[in-house]
Amino acid sequence: MSGGGGGGSWTPDSDVQCSRLRFQTQIATPQPGAVLTLRVGDVLDVTVINMGGAFAVAVSKNGNVVGGLAGGLVNRLRECLLGGTNFKATVLTINGAQVMVEIEPI
């Protein structure tokens, strides 16, 4: 008597449609000078940059890199960005060098 779980809506990360990809994450490797310019509510650009042959996702303000993003749904985010979907990062909280942002498509 095995059950076939029905009704669940779990979707693997790689299957999340780019137009529906939304999540909160902390900025990794924050640049101290750039973090000082941030305010809650600021909207940051989200781009893929080439760092020594590896493609990393970075957030920037007025063309200045604030830091990178890592973990969680960032791999899917990178795929979406490379596929042509644009995203923004809205600053939610700032606690010293710890900056939490919400990522969502534009």
C-alpha positions as CSV (number, residue, x, y, z in Angstrom):
1,M,0.0,0.0,0.0
2,S,2.2,2.7,-1.2
3,G,0.8,6.1,-1.5
4,G,1.3,8.4,-4.5
5,G,1.6,11.8,-2.9
6,G,-0.9,14.0,-4.6
7,G,-1.6,17.6,-4.5
8,G,1.9,18.8,-3.8
9,S,3.3,21.8,-5.6
10,W,7.0,21.4,-5.0
11,T,9.1,22.3,-8.0
12,P,12.8,21.5,-8.3
13,D,14.9,24.7,-8.4
14,S,15.9,24.1,-12.0
15,D,12.3,24.0,-13.1
16,V,11.3,27.4,-11.6
17,Q,10.2,29.6,-14.5
18,C,12.5,32.6,-14.8
19,S,9.5,35.0,-14.8
20,R,8.4,33.5,-11.5
21,L,11.8,33.4,-9.8
22,R,11.7,35.4,-6.5
23,F,13.7,34.9,-3.4
24,Q,15.5,36.7,-0.6
25,T,19.3,36.3,0.0
26,Q,22.2,38.0,1.6
27,I,24.9,39.7,-0.4
28,A,28.1,37.7,-0.3
29,T,31.5,39.3,-0.5
30,P,30.1,42.8,0.1
31,Q,32.4,45.7,-0.9
32,P,32.7,47.9,2.2
33,G,32.7,51.2,0.4
34,A,29.8,50.3,-1.8
35,V,27.7,49.0,1.2
36,L,28.1,52.4,2.9
37,T,26.1,53.9,0.0
38,L,23.1,51.6,0.4
39,R,19.8,52.5,1.9
40,V,16.8,50.2,2.6
41,G,14.6,50.3,-0.5
42,D,17.4,50.9,-2.9
43,V,17.0,48.9,-6.2
44,L,20.2,47.3,-7.4
45,D,21.2,45.9,-10.8
46,V,21.7,42.1,-11.0
47,T,24.2,40.9,-13.6
48,V,26.4,38.0,-14.5
49,I,30.1,38.9,-14.4
50,N,33.1,36.8,-15.5
51,M,35.5,36.3,-12.6
52,G,38.6,34.4,-13.8
53,G,36.6,32.2,-16.2
54,A,33.7,31.6,-13.8
55,F,30.4,33.3,-14.2
56,A,29.3,34.9,-10.9
57,V,26.1,36.8,-10.1
58,A,26.8,40.3,-8.8
59,V,24.6,43.2,-7.6
60,S,25.6,46.8,-8.3
61,K,24.5,50.4,-7.7
62,N,25.2,53.1,-10.2
63,G,27.6,50.8,-12.0
64,N,29.6,50.0,-8.9
65,V,29.7,46.3,-7.7
66,V,28.2,46.0,-4.2
67,G,28.9,42.3,-3.9
68,G,28.0,38.9,-5.2
69,L,25.2,36.4,-4.6
70,A,25.8,32.8,-3.7
71,G,23.8,29.7,-2.6
72,G,20.2,28.8,-2.8
73,L,18.5,29.8,-6.1
74,V,21.5,31.7,-7.4
75,N,22.5,29.0,-9.9
76,R,19.0,29.2,-11.4
77,L,19.2,33.0,-11.3
78,R,22.4,32.9,-13.3
79,E,20.8,30.6,-15.9
80,C,17.9,33.0,-16.2
81,L,20.1,36.0,-16.6
82,L,22.2,34.3,-19.2
83,G,18.9,33.3,-21.0
84,G,17.9,37.0,-21.2
85,T,15.6,37.6,-18.2
86,N,16.4,40.8,-16.3
87,F,16.2,40.9,-12.5
88,K,16.5,43.5,-9.8
89,A,17.6,43.3,-6.1
90,T,15.8,45.4,-3.6
91,V,17.6,46.1,-0.3
92,L,15.5,44.8,2.6
93,T,17.8,45.2,5.6
94,I,21.3,46.4,6.3
95,N,23.2,45.3,9.5
96,G,26.8,46.5,9.1
97,A,28.2,44.5,6.2
98,Q,25.2,42.1,6.2
99,V,22.8,43.2,3.5
100,M,19.6,41.2,2.7
101,V,18.0,41.7,-0.7
102,E,14.9,40.4,-2.5
103,I,15.6,39.2,-6.0
104,E,12.8,39.4,-8.6
105,P,12.3,39.7,-12.3
106,I,11.8,43.1,-13.9
